[in-house]
Amino acid sequence: MGDLIDDLSLYAVENLIPRFQQETAAEIRTAWHKVDRLVEQLKALSPEADRYLEQLQNELLTIDFYRGRAVLQAGLSIGLELGRLI
């Protein structure tokens, strides 16, 4: 099941998510620009702040990965259940 979820996750990232995010593309770009500016401001505070920021970014990526995986699994579960009803 893990390989299937990995393959479907990759398909979703490459093909589905960009299509669903078209409506909010401008907002997403604006948010990323703000994040980039904030990251640079935080890095400039001290080397210690830079290390904490890197750790924070890694943990946020981990959270996002597992959340995305759970969303995909939920979608698959709904699809399978609908398939049984038809």
C-alpha positions, 0 to 999 in steps of 0.5 A: 500500500505504501508504494501506491500511496507514494505513486498517487502522492506524486501524481497529485503533486504533479497533476492535481494540486496545481490545477486546484490551486489556480484560483489562489495562485496569486495569494500563494505567490504573495504569501511565499514572498512574505515568507522569504522576506521574514526568513531573511529578517530572522536569519539576520538576527543571529546565527542561533536564530538561523539554526532555529529557523532551519529546524522550524522549516524542516519540522513544518515540511514534515508536518505538511508531508504527513498532512498531505499523505493523510488527505490523500489517504482520506481521498482514496478511502472516500473513492473506494467507499463510493466505488462499493456503493455503485 
